[in-house]
Amino acid sequence: MADICDNADSVIQQHLQAALDAVHAVDDEAPIYINGVACCVDCEEPIPLARLAALPHCCRCVDCQEEYEEG
Ligand SMILES: [Zn+2]
C-alpha cells in the first residue's frame, strides 16, 4: 500500500510542477511596465497600443519579437 501512496504523491507533484511551470511561462510572456506603460522586455521601449490590443500577452516590440523568433 505504501508504494501506491508514494506513486500517487509523485503524480500529484508532477501535476503541481506542470501547473507552476505554466504560470511561470505566462509570466515570461508579459510586458514590463515602466511608469504604467507596457514596454518591451528586451529594449524597454513602449509597445504600441495597437500591438498590445492585438496581442495582449506580447512582451516585445515588433523588432525585438522578430529577433527573438529568429533566435
Ligand atoms: Zn524591443
PDB file of the backbone (N, CA, C, O) and the ligand in Angstrom, with CONECT records:
HET     ZN  A 101       1
ATOM      1  N   MET A   1       0.828  -1.213   0.000  1.00  0.00           N
ATOM      2  CA  MET A   1       0.000   0.000   0.000  1.00  0.00           C
ATOM      3  C   MET A   1       0.861   1.260   0.000  1.00  0.00           C
ATOM      4  O   MET A   1       0.517   2.269  -0.616  1.00  0.00           O
ATOM      5  N   ALA A   2       1.973   1.176   0.697  1.00  0.00           N
ATOM      6  CA  ALA A   2       2.834   2.358   0.773  1.00  0.00           C
ATOM      7  C   ALA A   2       3.307   2.767  -0.618  1.00  0.00           C
ATOM      8  O   ALA A   2       3.413   3.952  -0.931  1.00  0.00           O
ATOM      9  N   ASP A   3       3.591   1.753  -1.452  1.00  0.00           N
ATOM     10  CA  ASP A   3       4.065   2.085  -2.797  1.00  0.00           C
ATOM     11  C   ASP A   3       3.012   2.866  -3.576  1.00  0.00           C
ATOM     12  O   ASP A   3       3.322   3.827  -4.279  1.00  0.00           O
ATOM     13  N   ILE A   4       1.746   2.426  -3.435  1.00  0.00           N
ATOM     14  CA  ILE A   4       0.670   3.103  -4.168  1.00  0.00           C
ATOM     15  C   ILE A   4       0.573   4.564  -3.719  1.00  0.00           C
ATOM     16  O   ILE A   4       0.418   5.469  -4.540  1.00  0.00           O
ATOM     17  N   CYS A   5       0.665   4.779  -2.402  1.00  0.00           N
ATOM     18  CA  CYS A   5       0.592   6.146  -1.889  1.00  0.00           C
ATOM     19  C   CYS A   5       1.750   6.986  -2.424  1.00  0.00           C
ATOM     20  O   CYS A   5       1.568   8.138  -2.819  1.00  0.00           O
ATOM     21  N   ASP A   6       2.941   6.390  -2.429  1.00  0.00           N
ATOM     22  CA  ASP A   6       4.095   7.143  -2.919  1.00  0.00           C
ATOM     23  C   ASP A   6       3.909   7.518  -4.379  1.00  0.00           C
ATOM     24  O   ASP A   6       4.227   8.635  -4.788  1.00  0.00           O
ATOM     25  N   ASN A   7       3.384   6.565  -5.173  1.00  0.00           N
ATOM     26  CA  ASN A   7       3.167   6.861  -6.588  1.00  0.00           C
ATOM     27  C   ASN A   7       2.158   7.990  -6.764  1.00  0.00           C
ATOM     28  O   ASN A   7       2.351   8.885  -7.587  1.00  0.00           O
ATOM     29  N   ALA A   8       1.073   7.940  -5.975  1.00  0.00           N
ATOM     30  CA  ALA A   8       0.061   8.977  -6.082  1.00  0.00           C
ATOM     31  C   ALA A   8       0.674  10.330  -5.750  1.00  0.00           C
ATOM     32  O   ALA A   8       0.405  11.321  -6.429  1.00  0.00           O
ATOM     33  N   ASP A   9       1.504  10.374  -4.700  1.00  0.00           N
ATOM     34  CA  ASP A   9       2.144  11.635  -4.338  1.00  0.00           C
ATOM     35  C   ASP A   9       3.004  12.161  -5.470  1.00  0.00           C
ATOM     36  O   ASP A   9       2.982  13.355  -5.771  1.00  0.00           O
ATOM     37  N   SER A  10       3.758  11.277  -6.094  1.00  0.00           N
ATOM     38  CA  SER A  10       4.665  11.756  -7.132  1.00  0.00           C
ATOM     39  C   SER A  10       3.880  12.232  -8.349  1.00  0.00           C
ATOM     40  O   SER A  10       4.292  13.173  -9.027  1.00  0.00           O
ATOM     41  N   VAL A  11       2.740  11.579  -8.629  1.00  0.00           N
ATOM     42  CA  VAL A  11       1.904  12.042  -9.748  1.00  0.00           C
ATOM     43  C   VAL A  11       1.363  13.432  -9.450  1.00  0.00           C
ATOM     44  O   VAL A  11       1.358  14.315 -10.308  1.00  0.00           O
ATOM     45  N   ILE A  12       0.902  13.608  -8.197  1.00  0.00           N
ATOM     46  CA  ILE A  12       0.387  14.927  -7.814  1.00  0.00           C
ATOM     47  C   ILE A  12       1.499  15.974  -7.910  1.00  0.00           C
ATOM     48  O   ILE A  12       1.277  17.083  -8.396  1.00  0.00           O
ATOM     49  N   GLN A  13       2.681  15.614  -7.448  1.00  0.00           N
ATOM     50  CA  GLN A  13       3.811  16.545  -7.527  1.00  0.00           C
ATOM     51  C   GLN A  13       4.092  16.939  -8.974  1.00  0.00           C
ATOM     52  O   GLN A  13       4.369  18.102  -9.267  1.00  0.00           O
ATOM     53  N   GLN A  14       4.020  15.953  -9.880  1.00  0.00           N
ATOM     54  CA  GLN A  14       4.283  16.260 -11.291  1.00  0.00           C
ATOM     55  C   GLN A  14       3.240  17.233 -11.828  1.00  0.00           C
ATOM     56  O   GLN A  14       3.566  18.159 -12.572  1.00  0.00           O
ATOM     57  N   HIS A  15       1.975  17.016 -11.443  1.00  0.00           N
ATOM     58  CA  HIS A  15       0.916  17.913 -11.910  1.00  0.00           C
ATOM     59  C   HIS A  15       1.117  19.312 -11.338  1.00  0.00           C
ATOM     60  O   HIS A  15       0.948  20.312 -12.035  1.00  0.00           O
ATOM     61  N   LEU A  16       1.482  19.368 -10.051  1.00  0.00           N
ATOM     62  CA  LEU A  16       1.726  20.672  -9.427  1.00  0.00           C
ATOM     63  C   LEU A  16       2.864  21.388 -10.134  1.00  0.00           C
ATOM     64  O   LEU A  16       2.775  22.581 -10.426  1.00  0.00           O
ATOM     65  N   GLN A  17       3.931  20.653 -10.407  1.00  0.00           N
ATOM     66  CA  GLN A  17       5.088  21.272 -11.056  1.00  0.00           C
ATOM     67  C   GLN A  17       4.711  21.770 -12.444  1.00  0.00           C
ATOM     68  O   GLN A  17       5.121  22.856 -12.855  1.00  0.00           O
ATOM     69  N   ALA A  18       3.924  20.968 -13.169  1.00  0.00           N
ATOM     70  CA  ALA A  18       3.496  21.378 -14.508  1.00  0.00           C
ATOM     71  C   ALA A  18       2.660  22.652 -14.430  1.00  0.00           C
ATOM     72  O   ALA A  18       2.801  23.553 -15.256  1.00  0.00           O
ATOM     73  N   ALA A  19       1.784  22.712 -13.420  1.00  0.00           N
ATOM     74  CA  ALA A  19       0.940  23.899 -13.259  1.00  0.00           C
ATOM     75  C   ALA A  19       1.806  25.110 -12.940  1.00  0.00           C
ATOM     76  O   ALA A  19       1.590  26.192 -13.485  1.00  0.00           O
ATOM     77  N   LEU A  20       2.794  24.928 -12.051  1.00  0.00           N
ATOM     78  CA  LEU A  20       3.679  26.034 -11.695  1.00  0.00           C
ATOM     79  C   LEU A  20       4.481  26.482 -12.910  1.00  0.00           C
ATOM     80  O   LEU A  20       4.651  27.680 -13.137  1.00  0.00           O
ATOM     81  N   ASP A  21       4.978  25.519 -13.693  1.00  0.00           N
ATOM     82  CA  ASP A  21       5.739  25.871 -14.890  1.00  0.00           C
ATOM     83  C   ASP A  21       4.872  26.685 -15.840  1.00  0.00           C
ATOM     84  O   ASP A  21       5.348  27.641 -16.453  1.00  0.00           O
ATOM     85  N   ALA A  22       3.591  26.309 -15.968  1.00  0.00           N
ATOM     86  CA  ALA A  22       2.689  27.026 -16.869  1.00  0.00           C
ATOM     87  C   ALA A  22       2.518  28.464 -16.401  1.00  0.00           C
ATOM     88  O   ALA A  22       2.495  29.387 -17.215  1.00  0.00           O
ATOM     89  N   VAL A  23       2.397  28.654 -15.089  1.00  0.00           N
ATOM     90  CA  VAL A  23       2.247  30.007 -14.548  1.00  0.00           C
ATOM     91  C   VAL A  23       3.481  30.835 -14.871  1.00  0.00           C
ATOM     92  O   VAL A  23       3.376  31.989 -15.289  1.00  0.00           O
ATOM     93  N   HIS A  24       4.657  30.233 -14.673  1.00  0.00           N
ATOM     94  CA  HIS A  24       5.881  30.977 -14.951  1.00  0.00           C
ATOM     95  C   HIS A  24       6.007  31.286 -16.434  1.00  0.00           C
ATOM     96  O   HIS A  24       6.505  32.347 -16.810  1.00  0.00           O
ATOM     97  N   ALA A  25       5.555  30.361 -17.280  1.00  0.00           N
ATOM     98  CA  ALA A  25       5.632  30.587 -18.722  1.00  0.00           C
ATOM     99  C   ALA A  25       4.788  31.796 -19.098  1.00  0.00           C
ATOM    100  O   ALA A  25       5.197  32.614 -19.923  1.00  0.00           O
ATOM    101  N   VAL A  26       3.599  31.906 -18.486  1.00  0.00           N
ATOM    102  CA  VAL A  26       2.735  33.054 -18.774  1.00  0.00           C
ATOM    103  C   VAL A  26       3.412  34.329 -18.296  1.00  0.00           C
ATOM    104  O   VAL A  26       3.380  35.348 -18.986  1.00  0.00           O
ATOM    105  N   ASP A  27       4.028  34.276 -17.109  1.00  0.00           N
ATOM    106  CA  ASP A  27       4.709  35.461 -16.583  1.00  0.00           C
ATOM    107  C   ASP A  27       5.791  35.937 -17.547  1.00  0.00           C
ATOM    108  O   ASP A  27       5.990  37.138 -17.728  1.00  0.00           O
ATOM    109  N   ASP A  28       6.487  34.980 -18.163  1.00  0.00           N
ATOM    110  CA  ASP A  28       7.559  35.350 -19.077  1.00  0.00           C
ATOM    111  C   ASP A  28       7.032  36.103 -20.294  1.00  0.00           C
ATOM    112  O   ASP A  28       7.767  36.856 -20.934  1.00  0.00           O
ATOM    113  N   GLU A  29       5.755  35.896 -20.607  1.00  0.00           N
ATOM    114  CA  GLU A  29       5.184  36.498 -21.800  1.00  0.00           C
ATOM    115  C   GLU A  29       4.423  37.783 -21.496  1.00  0.00           C
ATOM    116  O   GLU A  29       3.576  38.203 -22.285  1.00  0.00           O
ATOM    117  N   ALA A  30       4.714  38.402 -20.371  1.00  0.00           N
ATOM    118  CA  ALA A  30       4.055  39.666 -20.045  1.00  0.00           C
ATOM    119  C   ALA A  30       5.038  40.810 -20.257  1.00  0.00           C
ATOM    120  O   ALA A  30       6.223  40.669 -19.958  1.00  0.00           O
ATOM    121  N   PRO A  31       4.559  41.945 -20.770  1.00  0.00           N
ATOM    122  CA  PRO A  31       5.458  43.092 -20.917  1.00  0.00           C
ATOM    123  C   PRO A  31       5.863  43.642 -19.551  1.00  0.00           C
ATOM    124  O   PRO A  31       5.184  43.395 -18.554  1.00  0.00           O
ATOM    125  N   ILE A  32       6.947  44.372 -19.505  1.00  0.00           N
ATOM    126  CA  ILE A  32       7.304  45.064 -18.266  1.00  0.00           C
ATOM    127  C   ILE A  32       6.594  46.417 -18.287  1.00  0.00           C
ATOM    128  O   ILE A  32       6.312  46.963 -19.354  1.00  0.00           O
ATOM    129  N   TYR A  33       6.312  46.948 -17.110  1.00  0.00           N
ATOM    130  CA  TYR A  33       5.612  48.229 -17.038  1.00  0.00           C
ATOM    131  C   TYR A  33       6.544  49.289 -16.474  1.00  0.00           C
ATOM    132  O   TYR A  33       7.079  49.143 -15.374  1.00  0.00           O
ATOM    133  N   ILE A  34       6.730  50.344 -17.232  1.00  0.00           N
ATOM    134  CA  ILE A  34       7.547  51.469 -16.802  1.00  0.00           C
ATOM    135  C   ILE A  34       6.643  52.694 -16.771  1.00  0.00           C
ATOM    136  O   ILE A  34       6.103  53.101 -17.800  1.00  0.00           O
ATOM    137  N   ASN A  35       6.482  53.284 -15.579  1.00  0.00           N
ATOM    138  CA  ASN A  35       5.561  54.424 -15.412  1.00  0.00           C
ATOM    139  C   ASN A  35       4.164  54.095 -15.931  1.00  0.00           C
ATOM    140  O   ASN A  35       3.480  54.961 -16.476  1.00  0.00           O
ATOM    141  N   GLY A  36       3.739  52.831 -15.758  1.00  0.00           N
ATOM    142  CA  GLY A  36       2.390  52.443 -16.152  1.00  0.00           C
ATOM    143  C   GLY A  36       2.234  52.136 -17.629  1.00  0.00           C
ATOM    144  O   GLY A  36       1.132  51.840 -18.091  1.00  0.00           O
ATOM    145  N   VAL A  37       3.340  52.206 -18.383  1.00  0.00           N
ATOM    146  CA  VAL A  37       3.265  51.932 -19.821  1.00  0.00           C
ATOM    147  C   VAL A  37       3.881  50.561 -20.089  1.00  0.00           C
ATOM    148  O   VAL A  37       4.982  50.275 -19.617  1.00  0.00           O
ATOM    149  N   ALA A  38       3.180  49.708 -20.846  1.00  0.00           N
ATOM    150  CA  ALA A  38       3.700  48.399 -21.198  1.00  0.00           C
ATOM    151  C   ALA A  38       4.891  48.570 -22.126  1.00  0.00           C
ATOM    152  O   ALA A  38       4.795  49.219 -23.167  1.00  0.00           O
ATOM    153  N   CYS A  39       6.017  47.976 -21.733  1.00  0.00           N
ATOM    154  CA  CYS A  39       7.238  48.150 -22.514  1.00  0.00           C
ATOM    155  C   CYS A  39       7.846  46.807 -22.889  1.00  0.00           C
ATOM    156  O   CYS A  39       7.629  45.796 -22.222  1.00  0.00           O
ATOM    157  N   CYS A  40       8.609  46.824 -23.968  1.00  0.00           N
ATOM    158  CA  CYS A  40       9.325  45.654 -24.467  1.00  0.00           C
ATOM    159  C   CYS A  40      10.319  45.156 -23.412  1.00  0.00           C
ATOM    160  O   CYS A  40      11.056  45.947 -22.823  1.00  0.00           O
ATOM    161  N   VAL A  41      10.334  43.836 -23.179  1.00  0.00           N
ATOM    162  CA  VAL A  41      11.228  43.300 -22.159  1.00  0.00           C
ATOM    163  C   VAL A  41      12.684  43.354 -22.605  1.00  0.00           C
ATOM    164  O   VAL A  41      13.588  43.262 -21.774  1.00  0.00           O
ATOM    165  N   ASP A  42      12.921  43.502 -23.903  1.00  0.00           N
ATOM    166  CA  ASP A  42      14.298  43.500 -24.398  1.00  0.00           C
ATOM    167  C   ASP A  42      14.882  44.909 -24.492  1.00  0.00           C
ATOM    168  O   ASP A  42      15.975  45.159 -23.983  1.00  0.00           O
ATOM    169  N   CYS A  43      14.166  45.828 -25.135  1.00  0.00           N
ATOM    170  CA  CYS A  43      14.738  47.160 -25.344  1.00  0.00           C
ATOM    171  C   CYS A  43      14.086  48.213 -24.451  1.00  0.00           C
ATOM    172  O   CYS A  43      14.532  49.360 -24.420  1.00  0.00           O
ATOM    173  N   GLU A  44      13.029  47.832 -23.723  1.00  0.00           N
ATOM    174  CA  GLU A  44      12.341  48.711 -22.784  1.00  0.00           C
ATOM    175  C   GLU A  44      11.692  49.918 -23.462  1.00  0.00           C
ATOM    176  O   GLU A  44      11.398  50.917 -22.805  1.00  0.00           O
ATOM    177  N   GLU A  45      11.470  49.830 -24.763  1.00  0.00           N
ATOM    178  CA  GLU A  45      10.697  50.847 -25.471  1.00  0.00           C
ATOM    179  C   GLU A  45       9.221  50.529 -25.303  1.00  0.00           C
ATOM    180  O   GLU A  45       8.853  49.357 -25.226  1.00  0.00           O
ATOM    181  N   PRO A  46       8.356  51.555 -25.242  1.00  0.00           N
ATOM    182  CA  PRO A  46       6.915  51.290 -25.121  1.00  0.00           C
ATOM    183  C   PRO A  46       6.408  50.454 -26.295  1.00  0.00           C
ATOM    184  O   PRO A  46       6.796  50.674 -27.442  1.00  0.00           O
ATOM    185  N   ILE A  47       5.532  49.489 -25.990  1.00  0.00           N
ATOM    186  CA  ILE A  47       4.922  48.676 -27.033  1.00  0.00           C
ATOM    187  C   ILE A  47       3.689  49.416 -27.541  1.00  0.00           C
ATOM    188  O   ILE A  47       2.864  49.847 -26.735  1.00  0.00           O
ATOM    189  N   PRO A  48       3.541  49.577 -28.861  1.00  0.00           N
ATOM    190  CA  PRO A  48       2.378  50.304 -29.391  1.00  0.00           C
ATOM    191  C   PRO A  48       1.072  49.693 -28.902  1.00  0.00           C
ATOM    192  O   PRO A  48       0.935  48.472 -28.825  1.00  0.00           O
ATOM    193  N   LEU A  49       0.107  50.561 -28.570  1.00  0.00           N
ATOM    194  CA  LEU A  49      -1.172  50.085 -28.049  1.00  0.00           C
ATOM    195  C   LEU A  49      -1.870  49.170 -29.044  1.00  0.00           C
ATOM    196  O   LEU A  49      -2.518  48.202 -28.645  1.00  0.00           O
ATOM    197  N   ALA A  50      -1.746  49.463 -30.334  1.00  0.00           N
ATOM    198  CA  ALA A  50      -2.399  48.631 -31.344  1.00  0.00           C
ATOM    199  C   ALA A  50      -1.850  47.202 -31.276  1.00  0.00           C
ATOM    200  O   ALA A  50      -2.585  46.231 -31.452  1.00  0.00           O
ATOM    201  N   ARG A  51      -0.545  47.096 -31.017  1.00  0.00           N
ATOM    202  CA  ARG A  51       0.074  45.764 -30.922  1.00  0.00           C
ATOM    203  C   ARG A  51      -0.419  45.055 -29.665  1.00  0.00           C
ATOM    204  O   ARG A  51      -0.710  43.860 -29.698  1.00  0.00           O
ATOM    205  N   LEU A  52      -0.511  45.781 -28.572  1.00  0.00           N
ATOM    206  CA  LEU A  52      -0.999  45.183 -27.324  1.00  0.00           C
ATOM    207  C   LEU A  52      -2.456  44.746 -27.465  1.00  0.00           C
ATOM    208  O   LEU A  52      -2.862  43.717 -26.925  1.00  0.00           O
ATOM    209  N   ALA A  53      -3.235  45.544 -28.198  1.00  0.00           N
ATOM    210  CA  ALA A  53      -4.649  45.204 -28.379  1.00  0.00           C
ATOM    211  C   ALA A  53      -4.781  43.912 -29.169  1.00  0.00           C
ATOM    212  O   ALA A  53      -5.649  43.084 -28.890  1.00  0.00           O
ATOM    213  N   ALA A  54      -3.910  43.749 -30.159  1.00  0.00           N
ATOM    214  CA  ALA A  54      -3.978  42.552 -30.991  1.00  0.00           C
ATOM    215  C   ALA A  54      -3.384  41.352 -30.267  1.00  0.00           C
ATOM    216  O   ALA A  54      -3.866  40.229 -30.412  1.00  0.00           O
ATOM    217  N   LEU A  55      -2.318  41.600 -29.475  1.00  0.00           N
ATOM    218  CA  LEU A  55      -1.603  40.520 -28.793  1.00  0.00           C
ATOM    219  C   LEU A  55      -1.420  40.914 -27.332  1.00  0.00           C
ATOM    220  O   LEU A  55      -0.356  41.405 -26.954  1.00  0.00           O
ATOM    221  N   PRO A  56      -2.450  40.703 -26.500  1.00  0.00           N
ATOM    222  CA  PRO A  56      -2.394  41.189 -25.107  1.00  0.00           C
ATOM    223  C   PRO A  56      -1.212  40.643 -24.315  1.00  0.00           C
ATOM    224  O   PRO A  56      -0.768  41.268 -23.351  1.00  0.00           O
ATOM    225  N   HIS A  57      -0.702  39.481 -24.714  1.00  0.00           N
ATOM    226  CA  HIS A  57       0.388  38.882 -23.942  1.00  0.00           C
ATOM    227  C   HIS A  57       1.744  39.101 -24.597  1.00  0.00           C
ATOM    228  O   HIS A  57       2.741  38.525 -24.162  1.00  0.00           O
ATOM    229  N   CYS A  58       1.793  39.925 -25.632  1.00  0.00           N
ATOM    230  CA  CYS A  58       3.089  40.145 -26.257  1.00  0.00           C
ATOM    231  C   CYS A  58       3.956  40.924 -25.277  1.00  0.00           C
ATOM    232  O   CYS A  58       3.459  41.792 -24.559  1.00  0.00           O
ATOM    233  N   CYS A  59       5.232  40.621 -25.245  1.00  0.00           N
ATOM    234  CA  CYS A  59       6.119  41.257 -24.279  1.00  0.00           C
ATOM    235  C   CYS A  59       7.292  41.933 -24.983  1.00  0.00           C
ATOM    236  O   CYS A  59       8.231  42.390 -24.332  1.00  0.00           O
ATOM    237  N   ARG A  60       7.237  41.995 -26.308  1.00  0.00           N
ATOM    238  CA  ARG A  60       8.334  42.627 -27.051  1.00  0.00           C
ATOM    239  C   ARG A  60       7.774  43.519 -28.143  1.00  0.00           C
ATOM    240  O   ARG A  60       6.663  43.302 -28.626  1.00  0.00           O
ATOM    241  N   CYS A  61       8.538  44.514 -28.526  1.00  0.00           N
ATOM    242  CA  CYS A  61       8.161  45.319 -29.676  1.00  0.00           C
ATOM    243  C   CYS A  61       8.355  44.477 -30.938  1.00  0.00           C
ATOM    244  O   CYS A  61       8.897  43.373 -30.882  1.00  0.00           O
ATOM    245  N   VAL A  62       7.911  45.007 -32.061  1.00  0.00           N
ATOM    246  CA  VAL A  62       7.959  44.225 -33.305  1.00  0.00           C
ATOM    247  C   VAL A  62       9.401  43.813 -33.624  1.00  0.00           C
ATOM    248  O   VAL A  62       9.657  42.656 -33.957  1.00  0.00           O
ATOM    249  N   ASP A  63      10.336  44.756 -33.523  1.00  0.00           N
ATOM    250  CA  ASP A  63      11.720  44.465 -33.880  1.00  0.00           C
ATOM    251  C   ASP A  63      12.303  43.356 -33.011  1.00  0.00           C
ATOM    252  O   ASP A  63      12.920  42.416 -33.512  1.00  0.00           O
ATOM    253  N   CYS A  64      12.095  43.483 -31.679  1.00  0.00           N
ATOM    254  CA  CYS A  64      12.673  42.507 -30.764  1.00  0.00           C
ATOM    255  C   CYS A  64      11.994  41.142 -30.922  1.00  0.00           C
ATOM    256  O   CYS A  64      12.639  40.102 -30.793  1.00  0.00           O
ATOM    257  N   GLN A  65      10.679  41.157 -31.205  1.00  0.00           N
ATOM    258  CA  GLN A  65       9.983  39.896 -31.393  1.00  0.00           C
ATOM    259  C   GLN A  65      10.552  39.151 -32.601  1.00  0.00           C
ATOM    260  O   GLN A  65      10.720  37.932 -32.566  1.00  0.00           O
ATOM    261  N   GLU A  66      10.847  39.898 -33.672  1.00  0.00           N
ATOM    262  CA  GLU A  66      11.413  39.264 -34.864  1.00  0.00           C
ATOM    263  C   GLU A  66      12.778  38.679 -34.545  1.00  0.00           C
ATOM    264  O   GLU A  66      13.091  37.563 -34.959  1.00  0.00           O
ATOM    265  N   GLU A  67      13.593  39.429 -33.808  1.00  0.00           N
ATOM    266  CA  GLU A  67      14.907  38.916 -33.428  1.00  0.00           C
ATOM    267  C   GLU A  67      14.777  37.685 -32.558  1.00  0.00           C
ATOM    268  O   GLU A  67      15.513  36.711 -32.713  1.00  0.00           O
ATOM    269  N   TYR A  68      13.801  37.749 -31.615  1.00  0.00           N
ATOM    270  CA  TYR A  68      13.585  36.640 -30.691  1.00  0.00           C
ATOM    271  C   TYR A  68      13.190  35.383 -31.448  1.00  0.00           C
ATOM    272  O   TYR A  68      13.681  34.294 -31.150  1.00  0.00           O
ATOM    273  N   GLU A  69      12.296  35.533 -32.435  1.00  0.00           N
ATOM    274  CA  GLU A  69      11.807  34.371 -33.175  1.00  0.00           C
ATOM    275  C   GLU A  69      12.872  33.804 -34.084  1.00  0.00           C
ATOM    276  O   GLU A  69      12.878  32.610 -34.382  1.00  0.00           O
ATOM    277  N   GLU A  70      13.787  34.676 -34.530  1.00  0.00           N
ATOM    278  CA  GLU A  70      14.873  34.185 -35.373  1.00  0.00           C
ATOM    279  C   GLU A  70      15.935  33.490 -34.515  1.00  0.00           C
ATOM    280  O   GLU A  70      16.789  32.772 -35.033  1.00  0.00           O
ATOM    281  N   GLY A  71      15.871  33.710 -33.220  1.00  0.00           N
ATOM    282  CA  GLY A  71      16.819  33.054 -32.345  1.00  0.00           C
ATOM    283  C   GLY A  71      17.996  33.906 -32.088  1.00  0.00           C
ATOM    284  O   GLY A  71      18.905  33.503 -31.362  1.00  0.00           O
TER     285      GLY A  71
HETATM  286 ZN    ZN A 101      12.065  45.918 -28.200  1.00  0.00          ZN2+
END
